[in-house]
Amino acid sequence: MAATAAQCLYLSGRFQSISLSSSRPSATAFKPLSFSANTSSFNAFSTGLVSVNPILGRQSGRSISIVCEAGKKADSAAKRARQAEKRRLYNKARKSEIRTRMKKVLEELDALRKKTDAQPEEVIGIEKLIAEAYSVIDKAIQVGTLHKNTGARRKSRLARRKKAVEIHHGWYAPEPTPAIATV
């Protein structure tokens, strides 16, 4: 039995056929691999890497199959790096905007809470800031910058803080729950 380790050959350039040969005299002769015009016109093997792996098929060692795989183009890693950097900067800016909007809302709510003579109408301006923050958070969720649970948690944090300020000043009165009649 001929023990063949999996090898990986890297071939570049355009070719019509691959001929494999072995230095061992007892090794099985390999038939050349030919590619049709469709494959070579597709340029699957023209640029990039091709790995050729010999695999033993049966225990007797008579059946040997060759697996050829076309790898990604050599510059695809560089393109992925460029795309990742672009997304990183885009997401960084969007997250920064979310933090800024949330910070403005929380600062306004803290200032309103500290006021002793605050009026309920002052909450209207803060509600507009909250609506803008919600919009930015929802957009970040939509484009995939934030996970939906993270966005929901941040929106909830703003709503809870607003409700705490309203309760503190006595502007919030929960609606009474209707009594359920038992029969």
Salt bridges, closest charged atoms under 4 A:
GLU85 OE2 - ARG88 NH2 2.81
GLU97 OE2 - ARG101 NH2 3.31
ASP110 OD1 - ARG161 NH1 3.97
GLU122 OE1 - LYS115 NZ 2.84
GLU127 OE2 - LYS162 NZ 3.16
GLU132 OE1 - ARG101 NH1 3.00
ASP138 OD1 - LYS155 NZ 2.77
GLU166 OE2 - LYS162 NZ 3.53
